[in-house]
Amino acid sequence: MPRRRAVVLGGLAMALIAAVATVIASSGDEGGHLAANRAQLKRACAGMLPYEELRGRIPDAVAGRVDQYGTELEPDERSRSAAHCSVTWPGHGSVRVTAVPVLSYLSVPVEVEDLAPGAYGPEREAPGLTGGTRKQGGAWILAECPNGLRGQVRTTGLLQVDAVVDLPHAGAAADFRTAVHLANEITARQKCGGAPLKEPAEVVDPYEAHVTEDYKVTSVDEPGRDQPKCRGLGARTGFPGRWTAGGDLQDSRLLSVCTAYSDTEAPEEWDVTAITAASWAGPVGDAAYDQYRSSGDTPDFQDGRRARTIPQEGGDAVLDLWARSRCAAGPTYHRVTAGFEVDGHGFDIEVSKARRAALSASVRKVLDAYLDDPAAWPRLRHCHDTTVIGEVEEWQ
């Protein structure tokens, strides 16, 4: 090779090496943080995050920031939170967790429509865990501490844990597993009793509607349909028609929801066409009752007052019946409803004393069927000493 050509090639090679070095150097300004970020993740939140679950999702581009407080993270601090912690990689994701002892308040709604599969219920559930996903993202679960949580104003045996994993390819399963890991870490450190929660084997959509591009529903998958704890709700009441039943998938000691609908195409006036039955135990029961009371839908709020007319043009008039029992997880509220077919043809519907008594008898039949069914939640959770609290008219 002539000397001049060798010099030219040598110059090109040196220029290429310099260009590659420049690229590496410039990319180093936005990278090279992976090892430090992983070490930070391992220490963050007092080491209570699931490192093996999250380490493969940690970004390299920017350095992480940790913000944390709570009695488990700073033992000398007075805080309502047992743990409130976030690890953030600006512009590249975050992991956020909270753990709060449940005294009488839950930060998630636990009314029937918020737990039952359907348009308003959770988008995802993890069978075997009490909880679900939030509409704004993340998952919440409840963990029991039979011996009570330390460092609280008053004793409570229940912990609410929320987790949001906002990282690439992380979905609801990562949210649930992160929440379970944190709950188990806290209950183990507190030595508050109870078995550790199991990481979910699956995360399911309890009501998955398949729609076309023009938003027409083509089919619906309901994993909670016809499950044993709900199957007898319509059948055991003796109401006419065929009934389709379903409910939540949580298999929880703390709460349960079942719904049932009549398949009768043309129900008669005052026929029962829809039923729900729900139970909430321990602090969850107090929280549920408070949530219903805030909207005026508890017996003590209505205070025995009865409406003489149903101001409805057509559809269902709903009557609720509340009861209270002692069950495996503590004092428990039950709420059953019966929806009646009515059509006022544009006018208010008068309710005679005899008709009102018949409506009460129907909703009491629902409560008795729910409490006496060997496969339903109350019998499975050993409920006893049931006291009827009162009715609520949802047409007032």
C-alpha positions as CSV (number, residue, x, y, z in Angstrom):
1,M,0.0,0.0,0.0
2,P,1.5,3.4,-0.9
3,R,2.5,5.5,2.1
4,R,0.1,8.4,1.2
5,R,-2.9,6.0,1.2
6,A,-1.9,4.5,4.5
7,V,-1.7,7.9,6.1
8,V,-5.2,8.8,4.8
9,L,-6.7,5.6,6.2
10,G,-4.9,6.1,9.4
11,G,-6.4,9.5,9.7
12,L,-9.9,8.2,9.0
13,A,-9.5,5.5,11.7
14,M,-8.4,8.1,14.2
15,A,-11.3,10.4,13.3
16,L,-13.7,7.4,13.7
17,I,-12.3,6.5,17.1
18,A,-12.6,10.2,18.2
19,A,-16.2,10.3,17.1
20,V,-17.1,7.1,19.0
21,A,-15.3,8.5,22.1
22,T,-17.3,11.7,21.8
23,V,-20.6,9.8,21.6
24,I,-19.7,7.7,24.6
25,A,-18.6,10.7,26.6
26,S,-21.8,12.6,25.7
27,S,-24.1,9.7,26.5
28,G,-22.3,9.3,29.8
29,D,-23.7,12.7,30.8
30,E,-27.2,11.1,30.7
31,G,-26.4,7.6,31.8
32,G,-24.2,5.6,34.0
33,H,-26.6,5.8,37.0
34,L,-27.8,2.2,36.9
35,A,-25.6,0.7,39.7
36,A,-26.1,3.7,42.0
37,N,-29.9,3.7,41.3
38,R,-30.1,0.0,42.1
39,A,-28.1,0.5,45.3
40,Q,-30.4,3.3,46.2
41,L,-33.5,1.3,45.6
42,K,-32.2,-1.5,47.8
43,R,-31.8,1.0,50.7
44,A,-34.9,3.1,50.1
45,C,-38.0,2.7,52.3
46,A,-35.9,1.0,55.0
47,G,-35.2,-1.8,52.6
48,M,-38.9,-2.8,52.4
49,L,-39.3,-2.6,48.6
50,P,-39.2,-5.8,46.5
51,Y,-35.7,-5.3,45.1
52,E,-35.7,-8.4,42.9
53,E,-39.1,-7.5,41.5
54,L,-38.0,-4.0,40.5
55,R,-34.3,-4.0,39.8
56,G,-34.7,-5.0,36.2
57,R,-36.9,-2.0,35.5
58,I,-34.7,0.7,37.0
59,P,-33.6,3.4,34.5
60,D,-30.0,4.3,33.9
61,A,-30.5,7.8,32.4
62,V,-30.9,9.9,35.5
63,A,-30.1,9.7,39.2
64,G,-33.0,8.8,41.6
65,R,-34.5,10.7,44.4
66,V,-35.9,9.3,47.6
67,D,-38.6,11.0,49.7
68,Q,-39.8,9.1,52.8
69,Y,-41.4,9.4,56.2
70,G,-43.5,7.4,58.6
71,T,-43.1,5.5,61.9
72,E,-41.5,2.5,60.2
73,L,-39.0,4.7,58.5
74,E,-38.3,7.3,61.3
75,P,-39.3,5.5,64.5
76,D,-39.1,8.7,66.6
77,E,-41.5,10.6,64.4
78,R,-45.2,10.9,65.2
79,S,-47.0,10.1,62.0
80,R,-50.3,8.7,60.9
81,S,-48.4,6.7,58.2
82,A,-46.5,3.6,59.0
83,A,-44.6,4.2,55.7
84,H,-44.9,6.8,53.0
85,C,-42.1,6.5,50.5
86,S,-41.3,7.3,46.9
87,V,-38.3,6.7,44.7
88,T,-38.4,9.0,41.6
89,W,-36.3,9.1,38.5
90,P,-37.3,12.4,36.9
91,G,-38.8,11.9,33.5
92,H,-38.2,8.1,33.7
93,G,-40.7,6.8,36.3
94,S,-41.2,6.2,39.9
95,V,-42.2,3.8,42.7
96,R,-44.6,5.1,45.3
97,V,-45.9,3.2,48.4
98,T,-47.9,4.1,51.5
99,A,-49.0,2.0,54.5
100,V,-51.5,3.5,56.8
101,P,-53.2,1.8,59.9
102,V,-56.9,1.7,59.4
103,L,-58.7,3.2,62.4
104,S,-62.1,4.1,60.9
105,Y,-61.1,5.6,57.5
106,L,-60.3,4.0,54.2
107,S,-58.9,6.1,51.4
108,V,-60.7,3.8,48.9
109,P,-64.5,3.5,48.5
110,V,-65.8,0.1,49.5
111,E,-69.5,0.5,48.7
112,V,-71.2,-2.3,46.6
113,E,-70.8,-0.5,43.3
114,D,-67.1,0.0,43.9
115,L,-66.4,-3.7,44.6
116,A,-68.8,-5.5,42.3
117,P,-67.6,-6.3,38.8
118,G,-68.9,-3.8,36.3
119,A,-68.5,-0.3,35.1
120,Y,-67.7,1.2,38.5
121,G,-65.8,-1.7,40.1
122,P,-62.1,-2.3,40.2
123,E,-60.3,-2.8,36.8
124,R,-58.1,-5.5,38.3
125,E,-58.4,-7.9,41.3
126,A,-55.9,-10.4,42.6
127,P,-57.6,-13.5,43.9
128,G,-56.6,-14.2,47.5
129,L,-55.9,-10.5,48.3
130,T,-58.4,-8.0,49.8
131,G,-58.0,-5.0,47.5
132,G,-58.1,-3.9,43.9
133,T,-56.8,-1.3,41.5
134,R,-57.5,2.5,41.7
135,K,-58.9,4.4,38.7
136,Q,-56.0,6.8,38.8
137,G,-53.5,3.9,38.8
138,G,-51.9,1.6,41.3
139,A,-53.2,-1.1,43.6
140,W,-54.4,-1.1,47.2
141,I,-54.6,-4.1,49.6
142,L,-55.5,-4.7,53.3
143,A,-53.3,-6.7,55.6
144,E,-54.4,-8.0,59.0
145,C,-52.4,-7.6,62.2
146,P,-54.3,-9.6,64.9
147,N,-52.0,-8.4,67.8
148,G,-52.3,-4.7,66.8
149,L,-49.9,-2.2,65.2
150,R,-47.6,-0.3,67.5
151,G,-47.2,3.5,67.6
152,Q,-50.8,4.3,67.0
153,V,-53.2,6.6,68.9
154,R,-55.4,3.6,69.5
155,T,-55.1,-0.1,68.7
156,T,-55.9,-1.3,65.3
157,G,-55.4,-4.6,63.6
158,L,-55.6,-3.6,60.0
159,L,-53.2,-2.0,57.6
160,Q,-54.0,-0.4,54.2
161,V,-51.1,-0.5,51.7
162,D,-51.0,1.3,48.4
163,A,-48.4,0.9,45.6
164,V,-47.9,2.6,42.3
165,V,-45.1,1.2,40.1
166,D,-44.7,3.6,37.2
167,L,-41.9,1.9,35.3
168,P,-41.5,0.4,31.8
169,H,-43.5,-2.8,31.3
170,A,-44.9,-2.8,34.9
171,G,-48.6,-3.3,35.2
172,A,-51.1,-4.1,37.9
173,A,-49.2,-7.3,38.8
174,A,-46.2,-5.3,39.8
175,D,-48.4,-2.9,41.8
176,F,-50.0,-5.8,43.8
177,R,-46.7,-7.6,44.4
178,T,-45.0,-4.4,45.6
179,A,-47.9,-3.8,48.0
180,V,-47.8,-7.4,49.3
181,H,-44.0,-7.2,49.9
182,L,-44.3,-3.9,51.8
183,A,-47.3,-5.2,53.9
184,N,-45.4,-8.4,54.8
185,E,-42.2,-6.4,55.8
186,I,-44.2,-4.2,58.1
187,T,-46.2,-6.9,59.8
188,A,-43.1,-9.0,60.3
189,R,-41.1,-6.1,61.8
190,Q,-44.1,-5.3,64.0
191,K,-44.5,-8.9,65.0
192,C,-48.3,-8.3,65.0
193,G,-49.3,-11.9,64.2
194,G,-51.1,-13.4,61.2
195,A,-49.8,-15.3,58.2
196,P,-47.9,-13.4,55.5
197,L,-49.8,-12.4,52.4
198,K,-49.1,-14.5,49.4
199,E,-47.9,-12.8,46.2
200,P,-50.7,-13.1,43.6
201,A,-50.5,-15.9,41.2
202,E,-52.6,-13.9,38.7
203,V,-54.3,-10.6,38.3
204,V,-57.7,-10.6,36.6
205,D,-60.2,-8.2,35.1
206,P,-63.4,-9.0,36.9
207,Y,-65.5,-7.6,34.1
208,E,-63.9,-7.3,30.7
209,A,-66.1,-5.8,28.0
210,H,-64.8,-6.3,24.4
211,V,-65.7,-3.3,22.3
212,T,-65.3,-2.3,18.7
213,E,-63.8,0.9,17.4
214,D,-67.2,2.6,17.5
215,Y,-67.6,1.5,21.1
216,K,-70.2,-1.2,20.6
217,V,-69.9,-4.0,23.1
218,T,-69.4,-7.3,21.3
219,S,-68.9,-9.6,24.3
220,V,-68.3,-9.6,28.0
221,D,-66.1,-11.9,30.2
222,E,-67.2,-12.2,33.8
223,P,-64.8,-14.4,35.8
224,G,-66.9,-13.7,38.9
225,R,-70.1,-15.1,37.4
226,D,-71.8,-18.1,39.0
227,Q,-69.2,-18.6,41.8
228,P,-70.4,-20.7,44.7
229,K,-70.6,-17.9,47.3
230,C,-73.0,-16.0,45.1
231,R,-74.8,-18.7,43.2
232,G,-77.6,-19.2,45.6
233,L,-78.5,-15.6,46.1
234,G,-81.2,-15.5,43.5
235,A,-82.2,-19.2,43.6
236,R,-82.8,-19.5,47.3
237,T,-85.1,-16.5,47.6
238,G,-88.0,-18.1,45.7
239,F,-88.6,-15.0,43.5
240,P,-89.9,-15.8,40.0
241,G,-87.6,-16.1,37.0
242,R,-84.2,-17.4,36.3
243,W,-81.3,-15.6,38.0
244,T,-77.7,-14.8,37.0
245,A,-75.4,-14.2,40.0
246,G,-71.8,-13.1,40.3
247,G,-69.5,-11.2,42.6
248,D,-66.0,-10.1,43.6
249,L,-63.0,-12.5,43.3
250,Q,-61.1,-11.5,46.4
251,D,-61.9,-14.5,48.6
252,S,-61.5,-12.1,51.6
253,R,-62.1,-12.5,55.3
254,L,-62.9,-8.8,55.5
255,L,-65.4,-8.1,52.7
256,S,-67.6,-9.7,50.1
257,V,-70.1,-8.6,47.4
258,C,-72.6,-10.6,45.4
259,T,-75.1,-9.4,42.8
260,A,-78.0,-11.3,41.1
261,Y,-80.2,-10.3,38.2
262,S,-83.5,-11.7,36.9
263,D,-83.4,-12.9,33.3
264,T,-87.2,-12.4,33.0
265,E,-87.8,-10.3,29.8
266,A,-91.1,-8.8,30.9
267,P,-91.3,-8.6,34.7
268,E,-94.6,-7.9,36.4
269,E,-95.1,-4.7,38.3
270,W,-93.4,-4.9,41.7
271,D,-91.4,-8.1,40.8
272,V,-87.9,-8.2,42.3
273,T,-85.5,-7.9,39.4
274,A,-82.1,-7.3,41.1
275,I,-80.5,-8.3,44.3
276,T,-77.2,-7.4,46.0
277,A,-75.7,-8.8,49.2
278,A,-72.5,-7.4,50.8
279,S,-70.6,-7.8,54.1
280,W,-67.8,-5.8,55.6
281,A,-65.9,-7.0,58.7
282,G,-63.9,-5.2,61.5
283,P,-62.6,-1.7,60.6
284,V,-63.7,-2.2,57.0
285,G,-67.3,-2.4,58.3
286,D,-67.0,0.9,60.1
287,A,-65.5,2.5,57.0
288,A,-68.2,1.1,54.8
289,Y,-71.0,2.3,57.1
290,D,-69.5,5.7,57.3
291,Q,-69.3,5.9,53.5
292,Y,-72.9,5.0,53.1
293,R,-73.9,7.4,55.9
294,S,-72.2,10.3,54.2
295,S,-74.6,9.9,51.3
296,G,-77.7,9.4,53.6
297,D,-78.0,5.7,52.9
298,T,-78.0,4.2,56.4
299,P,-80.9,3.5,58.7
300,D,-79.8,5.9,61.4
301,F,-79.7,8.7,58.8
302,Q,-83.2,8.1,57.5
303,D,-84.3,7.6,61.1
304,G,-87.3,5.4,60.3
305,R,-89.0,8.0,58.0
306,R,-90.8,6.5,55.1
307,A,-91.8,8.0,51.8
308,R,-95.4,7.6,50.7
309,T,-94.5,8.0,47.0
310,I,-91.8,6.9,44.7
311,P,-90.8,9.8,42.4
312,Q,-89.8,7.7,39.4
313,E,-90.9,7.5,35.8
314,G,-89.8,3.9,35.4
315,G,-87.2,1.3,36.3
316,D,-86.4,0.0,39.7
317,A,-87.2,1.2,43.2
318,V,-84.6,-0.2,45.6
319,L,-85.0,-1.1,49.3
320,D,-81.9,-1.8,51.5
321,L,-81.8,-3.8,54.7
322,W,-78.9,-3.5,57.1
323,A,-77.9,-6.1,59.7
324,R,-74.9,-6.6,62.0
325,S,-73.3,-9.9,63.1
326,R,-70.2,-11.2,64.8
327,C,-68.0,-13.1,62.3
328,A,-64.5,-14.6,62.2
329,A,-62.9,-11.2,61.5
330,G,-64.9,-9.3,64.1
331,P,-68.1,-7.3,64.2
332,T,-69.6,-7.2,60.6
333,Y,-72.1,-5.1,58.7
334,H,-74.3,-6.8,56.1
335,R,-76.3,-4.9,53.5
336,V,-78.8,-6.5,51.2
337,T,-81.0,-4.8,48.6
338,A,-84.0,-5.7,46.4
339,G,-84.8,-3.8,43.3
340,F,-88.5,-3.8,42.3
341,E,-89.9,-3.2,38.8
342,V,-92.1,-0.1,38.8
343,D,-93.5,2.2,36.1
344,G,-95.3,5.4,37.0
345,H,-95.8,6.4,33.4
346,G,-94.5,9.8,34.2
347,F,-96.2,10.2,37.6
348,D,-95.2,9.6,41.2
349,I,-96.1,6.1,42.4
350,E,-98.2,5.9,45.6
351,V,-97.0,3.2,48.1
352,S,-99.8,1.9,50.3
353,K,-99.1,0.4,53.7
354,A,-99.8,-3.1,52.4
355,R,-97.4,-2.6,49.5
356,R,-94.8,-1.2,51.7
357,A,-95.1,-4.2,54.0
358,A,-94.7,-6.5,51.0
359,L,-91.5,-4.7,50.0
360,S,-90.1,-5.2,53.5
361,A,-91.0,-8.8,53.4
362,S,-89.1,-9.2,50.1
363,V,-85.9,-7.6,51.2
364,R,-86.0,-9.6,54.5
365,K,-86.3,-12.8,52.3
366,V,-83.1,-11.7,50.6
367,L,-81.3,-11.3,54.0
368,D,-82.5,-14.6,55.2
369,A,-81.4,-16.4,52.0
370,Y,-78.0,-14.7,52.2
371,L,-77.4,-15.6,55.9
372,D,-78.6,-19.2,55.7
373,D,-76.9,-20.3,52.5
374,P,-74.1,-22.8,53.4
375,A,-71.9,-21.6,50.5
376,A,-72.4,-17.9,51.1
377,W,-69.9,-15.6,52.9
378,P,-71.7,-15.3,56.2
379,R,-71.7,-19.0,56.9
380,L,-68.2,-19.5,55.5
381,R,-67.0,-16.8,57.9
382,H,-68.9,-18.2,60.9
383,C,-71.2,-15.2,61.4
384,H,-73.6,-15.4,64.4
385,D,-75.7,-13.3,66.7
386,T,-77.2,-11.3,63.8
387,T,-79.3,-8.2,64.6
388,V,-81.3,-6.4,62.0
389,I,-80.6,-2.7,62.1
390,G,-83.1,-1.2,59.7
391,E,-84.2,-0.3,56.2
392,V,-83.2,2.4,53.8
393,E,-85.5,3.6,50.9
394,E,-83.5,4.5,47.9
395,W,-86.4,6.4,46.4
396,Q,-86.4,9.3,48.9
